[in-house]
Amino acid sequence: MRALEELLQAFERRADGRNDASGAPLVGIFGDGLPEALIHAAGATPVEVKAPPLADATTGPQRPEVTEIAEPFLDDFAARFLHRLADGAFDHMAMVVFARDDVAALTAYQYATEMRRLGMLPATGPRLHLWSLLHSEGAAAERFNRTELDRLESALQQVTGQGIDTDALARAQQQEARRLAALARLASHPQAFALRNAGRWLEAGHHADLLDSLPAPEPATGRRIGLVGTACDLPVLHQLAQELGHVAADLTPYGDIWPGNHAGPEGVGALIDSVATHPLHLRANPASKFDTALADGLEGCDLVLAAVDRNDDGFGWDLPALSALCKARGTPLVMLGFRPFRPDAAWLEAARNKIAEVLS
């Protein structure tokens, strides 16, 4: 099962296992919402840098210059990125792009730029770029998003020597379409979370090839479970769900194809517009778009599990509406509370007890 091994290794090693034999510049992406196809179209290779390698939480670098200024409440994803940045983990990358909508990304960008300004980080590391997007429609939002697109293209041009090529964009989107089709065929695989997210550190076409070589999974059975909440880069909620049934809807970050990394409409502007109007986004405008998308995504679920992290700045506000929705549908909702960055056995056992209490 060589393909499965490669997929799981990519999921485990993450950015540390990513390189490009073609010699194309590597561009790190922190947070969802920036289509990887745009990076490919500018002659670079995108690499997700938000989620650290699985071993990093216990054996990763702890740099004193980061420990000195990092408040205890700092987002764990941001903290691990900063320690790794200071340790030179991203020195081989030409640039890192941070999605402003991601609370950890914005924090990491602010800390990294200030630490570099103060001389606490070397100026020789990757270029740092903040990617902003208004998740709305209308002429004003479109002008803003086009301006941000121009800024991104200019930054990419400085590190790759070329702008966004429309033919290359179309080819990249074709590979994304292949990936989507392959993922759809493996939606009920017991390791679907890892297999899907392995693609953050694999080329879309190669990811599709690996997925297509796996045997078709058995049909899903048992309770249909929906997952909601804040970003978790581990399949911990999936493991809990599999004790009770199967995941029918994972509406968390890392739970679905990250917004923007899909086939999408052709053309740069149309692709950006499709991301800007994606309804399942906490920054969607009007906010009711997100609530409607959440309700649609959980349609038919027999149980909903919700967990947020201690740095949640958005989803927690939707929990009352989610509770009312589940009550109206007669669907049990389990509020698992704050989820640690790396949940331990005690947290998992407490989660099982909460689920059992609600289902009793």
N, C-alpha and C positions, 0 to 999 in steps of 0.2 A: 504494500500500500504506500508506494513512494510518494504519490501525489498528496495523500493525507499527511504524511510526515512533513513534507515541504510546507504545506499550508499551516500546520500547527507550529512549525518552527518559525515561520514568518510572524505568526501571531505572538509567539513568546519573545522573540528577539527584537521585533519592531524596528525602529529606525537604526538600531545598531547592526542589523543584518542587511541593510539596504545599501546598494551601490548601483552604479550604472556602467556597465562594460563599454558602452558607446562613448563614454567621456563627456556626456552632456552634463551641464552644471546641475547640482542638486539644489532644490528649493524646498525648505521645510514649510509645512502648513500646520498652524496651531489653531484648532477649532474648525467647526464645519461651516459651510456656506460659500466657500470659494471653489468653483468648479476646477477640478484637477486638469480637465481638458484645456483650460486656458494656459496653464503652466506648460503642458506639452506643446501647445501651439506656438509658444515663444521659444521653443528649442531647449527646454529644461525638463528635469525629472522631478515630479512632486513626491515628497516624503512626509508622512504625518509625524509630528514631533510632540504632540500633546501627551499621548499615552507613553509612559516610560516602559522599558523592557520589564517583564514580570519580575525578574530578580532584583530590579533596581530598588524596590521599597526596602529591602533588607541589606543589600550589598552595594548599592549605588553610592556615588560620591557624596561626601558631606563637606562642602567648602566653607571655611571660616568666614570669608568675606560675605557669603550669603547668610549664614547663620547670624552674623553680627547685625544685619539690618532687617531680616525677615521676621515680621510680627508672628506670634504664635497662631493667630487666626488665619494666616495666609492660606489660600487655596492650595491643596496638596498637589494638584497637577502643576500649578504655577511654581510651587516650591521645588518640585523635582526637576522641572525644566531649568530653573535658575542654577541649581547646583550642577546640573549637567552642562549648562552653557559655560559656567565658570571653569569647569573641569576640561573644557575643550572638546566635548562630545559632538559639537556642531561646527567645528572649525573647517571641516571639509566641505561645508555647504556654502553656496554663494549668497543665499538670502534665506530669511525666515519671515513668512507672512503670517500675521496674527489677525484672526477674525474678531473685530471689535464686539460682536454680539455675544461672544463667549466670555463669561465672567473671568475664567481662568486665563484666557488669552490676553484680555485687556490688562489684567493685573501683571501678567508676566512681561508684557510689552513695556508697561510703565516702569517696572522695577529694572528691567534690563537696560532701557535707554538711560535711566538716571544713574545706574551703576556705571555704565560706560562713560557718561558725561563726567562723573566724579573720578574716573580713572581706576575704579574698582574692577573693571573688566577691560581686557585689552581691546584696542580699537581695530585689531586685525581680524576679529571674528566675522561672522556672516552679517550682511546688511540686514537691518531690522525694519520691517514695513508693516504699517497698520492698514488693514483692509476694512473699510466701512461700507455698509449697504443699508439703504432704507427699505424695509419690507412693506412696501406700499405701492399703490398705483397712482397715476396722475403725472402731469407734466413736470411739476417741481421735483418729485421723487426720481423721475427718469433723468432729469438734468443732473441731479446730485450723483446718481449711480453711474452715469456716463463719465462724470468728472473723476470719480474714484477709479473707474476702469482705465481712464487715460493715465492716471497717476500710477496704477499698477503696471500698465504696459510700459511706461517710461522707466520704471524701476527694473522691470524684467529686461528691457532693452540694454540697460547699463550693465547687467550681469551676464547676459547671454549674447549680446551683440545683434539681436534681431527683435522685431516686434511680434505681435500676434498674427500668425499666418492662417488665413481662413481655410485653406486646403488641409493644413495640418490639424486644425481644429476639427474639421469634419471627420478626418481619419480617427482622431482620438475619441470622438463621440460614437463612432461606429464600434470601437472596442468597448466603450462603456455599455452600449446596447447589448453586445455579446455577453458581457458580464451580468447584466440584469437578467437576461434569459436563463443563464446558468444558475444564478442564485434562486430564481423562481422555481426551478426544478428541484432544488435541494432545501426548500423552505422548511420541511418537516424533519430534516436531519437532526439527530440528537446533539450534534456539535455545531449547529447552524451559526451560533453567535461567533465562535472562533473562526469558522470557515468564511463567514461574511467579512468580518473585520480584518482578516489576514490580507484582504485586498487593499487595505490602506498602505501596505508595504510591499505590494506587488504591482507590476504593470497590469492594466485591465485585461489585455488580451491573454497574457500568461495566466492570470487569475482564472479567467474563463476556461482556459484549456485544462487547468488542474481540476476545477470543479466538474467539468464535463467528463473527466476520466474516473470520477468516483461512482460507485454503484448507486442506483436510485434508492432512497430511503424507504422504510416501511411507512404505510399511511399512519398519520397521527391519530391517536385515540385518547379517550378520557376527557376530563374537563378542558374547555377552551379558556385559556388564561391570557389576560391582557396585562402588560407591564407599562407603567408610567413613572415619571420622575426625572431626576437629574442624571448627569453623565456618570456612568460606571463602565470602566474598560474591562471588566471581568464578567464571566457568565454566571455570577452568583445567583441572580434572580432566576435565570433559566434553570439552574440546578434545583432551586426550590420548586419551581413550577413543574419540573419533570417528576417530582415526587407525588404530584397530585393530578397530572394530566399532561398537557403540552401548551407551549406558547403559541397562541393564535395571533397575537398582535403585540409587537414590541415597539412602543412609541417613545422610547427614550433615546437620547443621543447615544450613539454606538448601537442602537437597536435596529435601525433600518439603514437603507442606503443614504449616506450623508447628503443633505440637500445640495444640489448642484452637480453631484457625481452620478448623473444619469444621462441617457441619450439626449434628451432635451431637444428643443427646436434648433434648426440650423441657424448659424450666424451668431456673432459675438453678442450683439445687443439683445437678440431674442433669448439667448441662453441666460444672460444676466437677469432679464425680466422674469424668466421662469423661476429663478431662485428668489427674486424679490417678492414674488407673489405666492410663493410656496405657503400653503395655509398652516401646516403643522410646524409652526415656529413661534416661540414665545414672544418675539418682537413683531408678529404679524399685525398689520393695521388694516381695518379695525380689529381690536382684540377678540371680538366675537368670532373671527375667522378661525382662530386657534381652537376655541371651545367647540365650534362646530366640527372641525377636523378631528378633534379628540373624541367626540361623541361618535362620529362615523367610524373611526378606527377601532373603537371598542364594541361596535355593534356585534351582537351574537356571542359575546364572551360570557362565560359562566362564573368567572371570578376575576377581580382586578387587584393587582398588587401595586402599591405606591411606595416609593422610597426616595428621599431627597438627601443631599449631603449638607454639611454644616455651612457651606458657602452658597447655598441656593439663594438666588436673587430674583427668581421669577416663578418657577413652577409652583412653589408653595402657595402663591396667591390664587391658584386655580383649584386647590384642593376642596374648598367649600362647594364650588360649582360641580366638581367631579363627584363629590359625595352626594349632592342632590340628584345628579344624573343617575348614579348607580342605584340610589334609593327608589327613584321613579321607575327604573327598569326591573327592580327586584334582584339586582346583581350584587353579591357580596363584595365589599371593598375592604381590603386590609391595609391600614396605614402602618407601614413598618417603621416610620419615624426616620431619624437621621441614620444614614448608612456610612460607616467609616470608609476611608479611602481603600483600605484592604481589610474587609470584614473577616473577623476571626470566628472560631468555632462557637464562642459564647454568643456572638451576635446572631449567627445562623440558628442556634438553638432557640434564642429568644424570638426570632422571626417565625420559626416553626410553631412556637407556642401561640403567637398572635394569630397566625392563620388557623390553627386548630380551634382557638376560642371563637373566632368569627364563624367558622363553619359548623360549630357544634349546635 
